[in-house]
């Protein structure tokens, strides 16, 4: 079974049997190089030119010599614990689970590496006729699966004993599992992409009329107000607004405003805010005013955009940041101080309460925030 080969260093390093055994022993490339270098020193004629000296035994290093050396160093029992077992390495009689004993040995790996190409050429009938050989091959392949794959040996599909081909061998199953996993990832990615492609429209905003029933300065921030806003719910919502530098506190109390209610709560200087107040910001950034509902509005009234009246916001979850950023790009006041949203075709959709537009006092072409 074992080959007695005389090889050059380059050929030796690429030998399939050596790859299988070194992988099985988990030898690092550096460690394997050490073995080769050591034996090169012991066999001074071992160089690339020795490939032309195949008929000579003088000083050349065979694969079997190196494999035996590695096995003696790493796992001596791999060579067999008795002369009888060692003899079986070159005997065709397979009378045990493996060539030497009921444990895999160096002989099995080398023999399989040498015979793997031949096994690929066998028909199903020939494999069945060589049932003991096929059983042995299957067992070695099962035990040394990873080492064989690392060495580049093609795994065979069969069942021990009856040589019936499996629908998928271990390698094929692993590949199928990998592809299935990749398929799920691609499907999830496609779903995420599809979700991202859903147009963000202003109807996603949960806008309601609110009334500021209490206001004070934030205890830990000079530029923030801490407000209680009635938006038609059982209890007023706690809201924090950065309006101290723009709107005097006396103008805040009892003010009717537009509240954006489906944003994720945000903690500001240790206090949580549960909504945002819609304001218009002048183009130069020097002035900020409330967007106010029309007279007659009451807390809790729905605020909608023109042409989007029949679309309800998704109240099952908070508005996603990307959706808000997309919507906000179109939120402005027009030249009449009316608040609204410009779509991609630059059509202006007014902000309405019960069909009447919402406005700020004096900011034209301002950004809504």
C-alpha positions in Angstrom: 0.0 0.0 0.0 2.7 2.5 0.9 4.6 4.1 -1.9 8.4 4.1 -1.9 9.0 7.3 -3.8 12.1 9.4 -4.4 11.1 13.0 -4.8 12.5 16.6 -5.1 11.8 19.1 -2.3 9.1 20.9 -4.4 7.4 17.7 -5.4 7.6 16.4 -1.8 5.9 19.6 -0.4 3.0 19.1 -2.8 2.5 15.4 -2.1 -1.1 14.6 -1.4 -0.3 11.9 1.3 1.9 14.3 3.1 -0.9 17.0 3.0 -3.4 14.5 4.5 -1.2 13.3 7.3 0.1 16.8 8.2 -3.5 18.1 8.3 -4.6 15.1 10.4 -1.9 15.8 12.9 -2.7 19.5 12.7 0.9 20.4 11.8 1.4 24.1 11.1 3.0 24.9 7.7 6.0 26.1 9.7 6.3 22.8 11.6 6.1 20.9 8.3 8.8 23.1 6.8 11.0 22.3 9.8 10.6 18.5 9.1 11.5 19.0 5.4 14.5 21.3 6.3 15.8 18.8 8.9 15.6 15.9 6.4 17.2 18.0 3.7 20.2 18.5 5.9 20.3 14.8 6.6 20.1 14.1 2.9 22.4 16.6 1.3 21.6 15.6 -2.2 17.9 16.6 -1.7 17.3 19.5 -4.0 15.2 20.3 -7.1 17.8 18.8 -9.4 17.3 15.4 -7.8 14.1 15.1 -9.8 16.2 14.0 -12.7 17.7 11.2 -10.6 14.7 9.1 -10.0 16.6 5.9 -10.6 19.0 6.7 -7.8 18.6 5.9 -4.2 21.6 7.9 -3.1 20.7 10.6 -0.5 17.1 11.2 -1.7 14.2 11.5 0.7 11.0 9.5 0.0 7.5 10.5 1.1 7.3 7.4 3.3 10.5 8.2 5.2 9.2 11.6 6.1 5.7 10.4 7.0 7.2 7.7 9.3 9.4 10.3 11.0 6.4 12.6 11.6 4.3 9.8 13.0 7.1 8.6 15.3 7.4 12.2 16.7 3.7 13.1 16.9 1.9 9.7 17.5 4.1 6.6 17.5 1.1 4.2 17.8 0.0 5.5 14.4 2.6 3.1 12.8 1.2 0.1 14.6 2.2 -1.4 17.9 3.5 -4.8 16.6 5.4 -6.2 13.6 2.1 -7.9 12.5 0.3 -4.6 12.4 3.2 -2.9 10.6 3.1 -5.7 8.0 -0.6 -5.0 7.3 0.4 -1.6 6.0 1.6 -3.3 2.8 -0.9 -6.1 2.8 -4.0 -6.2 0.8 -5.9 -8.2 3.4 -8.4 -5.9 5.2 -9.4 -8.0 8.2 -10.0 -5.2 10.7 -11.9 -1.9 10.7 -8.8 -0.2 9.4 -5.6 -1.5 7.8 -3.7 -1.9 11.0 -6.3 -2.2 13.8 -9.6 -0.9 14.8 -8.1 2.6 15.0 -7.0 4.7 12.1 -3.3 4.8 11.3 -0.7 6.3 9.1 -1.2 3.4 6.7 -4.9 4.3 6.2 -4.2 7.9 5.3 -1.3 7.2 2.9 -3.2 4.4 1.3 -6.4 6.5 0.8 -4.3 9.4 -0.6 -2.7 7.1 -3.1 -5.9 5.3 -4.1 -8.4 8.3 -4.1 -8.0 9.0 -7.8 -8.7 5.3 -8.6 -11.8 5.3 -6.4 -13.3 8.2 -8.4 -13.1 6.0 -11.5 -15.0 3.0 -10.0 -18.5 2.4 -11.1 -21.2 1.5 -8.6 -21.0 -2.2 -9.5 -17.2 -2.3 -9.1 -17.5 -0.6 -5.7 -20.1 -3.2 -4.7 -17.7 -6.0 -5.9 -15.0 -4.5 -3.8 -17.2 -4.2 -0.7 -14.5 -4.6 1.9 -12.3 -2.1 0.2 -15.3 0.3 -0.2 -16.2 -0.1 3.5 -12.7 0.7 4.5 -12.5 3.7 2.3 -15.8 5.1 3.7 -14.6 4.6 7.3 -11.3 6.4 6.7 -13.1 9.2 4.9 -15.5 9.6 7.8 -12.8 9.8 10.4 -10.4 12.0 8.5 -13.0 14.1 6.7 -11.6 17.5 7.5 -8.0 16.4 6.7 -9.0 15.1 3.3 -10.9 18.2 2.4 -7.9 20.4 3.5 -5.6 18.2 1.3 -7.9 18.7 -1.7 -9.2 15.1 -2.0 -12.6 14.8 -3.5 -15.0 13.0 -1.0 -17.0 10.1 -2.3 -20.7 9.3 -1.7 -21.6 5.8 -0.6 -23.0 3.8 2.3 -20.6 1.3 4.0 -21.5 -2.3 3.3 -23.9 -2.0 0.4 -22.2 0.8 -1.5 -25.6 2.6 -2.2 -24.9 6.2 -3.1 -26.1 8.8 -0.6 -28.2 11.7 -1.9 -25.7 14.0 -0.3 -22.4 13.3 1.2 -21.0 15.2 4.1 -19.3 17.8 1.9 -22.4 18.2 -0.2 -24.5 18.6 2.9 -22.2 21.2 4.3 -22.3 23.1 0.9 -26.1 22.8 0.9 -26.3 24.1 4.4 -24.0 27.0 3.5 -26.1 27.9 0.4 -29.3 27.7 2.5 -27.8 30.1 5.0 -26.7 32.4 2.2 -30.1 32.2 0.7 -31.8 33.2 4.0 -29.3 36.1 4.3 -30.1 37.2 0.7 -33.8 36.9 1.4 -33.6 39.0 4.5 -31.4 41.5 2.7 -34.0 41.7 -0.1 -36.8 42.2 2.5 -34.8 45.0 4.2 -34.2 46.5 0.8 -37.8 46.3 -0.1 -38.8 47.9 3.2 -36.2 50.6 2.6 -37.8 51.2 -0.9 -41.2 51.9 0.6 -41.8 55.6 0.0 -41.6 57.8 3.2 -44.6 60.1 3.1 -45.7 62.7 5.7 -48.8 60.6 6.5 -46.3 58.4 8.6 -46.2 61.3 11.1 -48.6 61.1 14.0 -49.4 64.8 14.3 -52.0 66.1 16.9 -53.2 69.4 18.2 -51.8 70.0 21.7 -52.1 72.6 24.4 -49.2 73.5 26.7 -50.7 73.3 30.2 -47.5 73.7 32.2 -44.0 75.0 31.4 -40.8 75.5 33.3 -37.1 75.7 32.6 -35.3 72.4 32.5 -33.5 72.1 35.9 -30.2 71.1 34.3 -30.2 72.9 30.9 -30.6 76.7 30.4 -31.7 76.4 26.8 -34.5 73.9 27.4 -38.1 74.1 28.5 -39.8 71.3 30.3 -43.5 71.2 29.3 -46.7 69.3 30.0 -48.8 69.1 26.8 -52.4 68.0 26.6 -52.9 66.1 23.3 -56.3 64.5 24.2 -54.9 61.6 26.2 -55.7 60.6 29.8 -52.6 62.4 31.0 -50.5 65.3 29.5 -47.3 64.3 27.8 -44.0 65.4 29.2 -42.1 67.2 26.4 -38.7 69.0 26.3 -38.1 71.8 23.8 -35.0 73.9 23.0 -36.9 77.1 22.7 -35.7 79.2 25.6 -33.6 81.5 23.3 -36.5 82.0 20.9 -39.8 82.1 22.7 -40.3 83.8 26.2 -41.7 81.5 28.8 -44.8 83.8 29.3 -45.7 83.1 25.6 -45.5 79.3 26.2 -48.3 78.8 28.8 -51.7 77.8 27.3 -50.3 77.9 23.8 -51.9 75.8 21.1 -49.3 73.9 19.2 -48.8 70.9 16.8 -47.2 67.9 18.6 -45.4 65.1 16.7 -46.3 62.0 18.8 -44.8 58.9 17.3 -41.1 59.6 17.9 -39.0 57.3 20.1 -38.8 58.9 23.6 -35.5 60.8 24.1 -33.7 61.5 27.4 -32.4 65.1 27.6 -30.2 65.9 30.5 -31.8 63.1 32.6 -35.4 63.8 31.8 -37.4 61.9 29.1 -39.3 63.7 26.4 -42.3 61.9 24.9 -43.1 64.1 21.9 -41.8 67.0 19.8 -43.3 70.4 19.1 -43.4 71.4 15.4 -41.8 74.8 14.8 -40.7 76.9 11.8 -37.1 78.0 11.6 -36.3 81.1 9.6 -33.8 80.6 6.6 -31.1 82.6 8.5 -31.7 80.5 11.7 -32.3 83.6 13.8 -36.0 83.2 14.4 -38.2 80.2 15.5 -42.0 80.2 15.7 -44.6 77.7 16.6 -46.7 76.1 13.8 -50.1 76.8 15.2 -53.4 75.0 14.5 -56.3 77.1 13.2 -58.8 78.7 15.6 -61.4 76.3 17.0 -59.0 73.3 17.1 -58.9 71.3 20.3 -56.3 69.0 22.0 -56.2 65.6 20.3 -57.4 66.8 16.9 -55.6 65.0 14.0 -53.3 67.0 11.9 -52.9 65.8 8.3 -51.3 66.8 5.0 -53.4 67.8 2.0 -53.9 64.9 -0.4 -53.0 62.4 2.4 -56.1 62.7 4.5 -57.1 59.1 4.2 -53.8 57.6 5.3 -53.3 56.7 8.9 -49.9 56.7 10.6 -48.5 53.4 11.8 -48.9 53.6 15.6 -47.6 50.1 16.3 -44.1 51.4 16.4 -42.0 54.6 16.6 -41.2 56.4 13.4 -37.8 55.3 12.0 -35.0 57.8 11.9 -34.4 57.4 8.2 -38.1 57.9 7.4 -38.2 61.1 9.5 -35.0 62.4 7.7 -36.6 61.7 4.3 -39.9 63.4 5.2 -38.2 66.4 6.9 -36.4 67.3 3.7 -39.7 68.5 2.3 -41.2 70.2 5.3 -41.4 74.0 4.9 -43.6 77.0 5.1 -44.5 78.8 1.9 -44.6 82.5 1.1 -47.9 82.9 3.1 -46.5 81.3 6.2 -48.5 78.1 5.7 -46.9 74.9 6.8 -46.7 71.9 4.5 -44.7 69.4 2.6 -43.1 69.5 -0.8 -43.1 66.1 -2.6 -40.5 65.1 -5.3 -42.4 66.9 -8.0 -42.3 70.1 -5.9 -46.0 70.0 -5.2 -46.9 71.7 -1.9 -49.2 69.7 0.4 -50.6 72.0 3.1 -50.8 71.0 6.8 -54.5 70.8 7.8 -56.7 70.5 10.9 -60.3 69.8 9.9 -59.5 71.1 6.4 -58.0 74.4 7.5 -54.3 75.2 7.1 -51.8 75.5 9.9 -49.5 78.5 9.9 -46.7 80.3 11.8 -46.8 84.0 12.4 -44.2 85.5 10.1 -41.6 83.0 8.8 -41.8 82.4 5.0 -39.9 79.6 3.3 -38.8 78.4 6.7 -37.8 74.9 7.6 -40.1 72.8 9.8 -38.4 71.1 12.7 
